[in-house]
């Protein structure tokens, strides 16, 4: 009963029916499962290039410095 009430409350907040809410939630969960299991292959050369990109430090820019120095939303005082 509590689960149904929780689902009904969430659906109401989004202005949806329970069925529509459950269908959307199920589709989202299915997409997540499929995306988590997606495999892609790279040739040895392309993998080395990909790994080099991951290992290269980011270019320091004003935007990067601003992002790194910003407080997380949950750390900000209200």
C-alpha positions as CSV (number, residue, x, y, z in Angstrom):
1,X,0.0,0.0,0.0
2,X,2.8,2.4,0.8
3,X,4.5,1.8,-2.5
4,X,1.4,2.5,-4.4
5,X,0.8,5.7,-2.4
6,X,4.4,6.8,-3.1
7,X,4.0,6.1,-6.8
8,X,0.6,7.9,-6.9
9,X,2.1,10.9,-5.2
10,X,5.1,11.1,-7.6
11,X,2.7,10.7,-10.6
12,X,0.5,13.4,-9.3
13,X,3.4,15.8,-8.9
14,X,4.2,15.2,-12.6
15,X,0.6,15.5,-13.6
16,X,0.5,11.9,-14.9
17,X,-1.6,8.9,-14.3
18,X,-0.2,6.0,-12.3
19,X,-0.1,3.9,-15.5
20,X,1.7,6.6,-17.5
21,X,4.2,7.2,-14.7
22,X,4.9,3.5,-14.3
23,X,5.4,3.0,-18.1
24,X,7.8,6.0,-18.2
25,X,9.7,4.7,-15.2
26,X,9.9,1.2,-16.6
27,X,11.2,2.5,-20.0
28,X,13.8,4.6,-18.2
29,X,15.0,1.6,-16.2
30,X,15.1,-0.5,-19.4
31,X,17.2,2.1,-21.2
32,X,19.6,2.3,-18.3
33,X,20.1,-1.5,-18.3
34,X,20.7,-1.6,-22.0
35,X,23.0,1.4,-22.0
36,X,25.0,-0.1,-19.1
37,X,25.6,-3.2,-21.1
38,X,26.5,-1.6,-24.4
39,X,29.8,-2.8,-25.7
40,X,31.9,-1.0,-28.2
41,X,35.2,-2.2,-29.7
42,X,38.2,-0.2,-30.8
43,X,41.2,-1.2,-32.8
44,X,44.5,-1.2,-30.9
45,X,45.5,2.2,-32.5
46,X,42.2,3.8,-31.7
47,X,42.2,2.5,-28.1
48,X,45.7,3.9,-27.6
49,X,44.5,7.3,-28.9
50,X,41.5,7.1,-26.6
51,X,43.6,6.2,-23.6
52,X,46.0,9.1,-24.4
53,X,43.1,11.5,-24.4
54,X,42.0,10.2,-21.0
55,X,45.6,10.5,-19.7
56,X,46.1,14.1,-21.0
57,X,45.5,16.7,-18.3
58,X,42.7,19.2,-19.2
59,X,43.6,22.6,-20.6
60,X,43.4,25.1,-17.8
61,X,40.9,27.8,-18.8
62,X,38.9,30.4,-16.8
63,X,35.8,28.3,-17.3
64,X,37.5,25.2,-15.8
65,X,38.9,27.2,-12.9
66,X,35.5,28.7,-12.2
67,X,33.9,25.2,-12.3
68,X,36.5,23.7,-10.0
69,X,36.2,26.5,-7.5
70,X,32.4,26.5,-7.4
71,X,30.6,25.2,-4.4
72,X,28.4,22.2,-4.8
73,X,24.7,23.0,-4.6
74,X,24.4,20.9,-1.4
75,X,27.3,22.9,0.2
76,X,25.7,26.3,-0.4
77,X,24.0,28.0,2.5
78,X,20.3,28.8,1.9
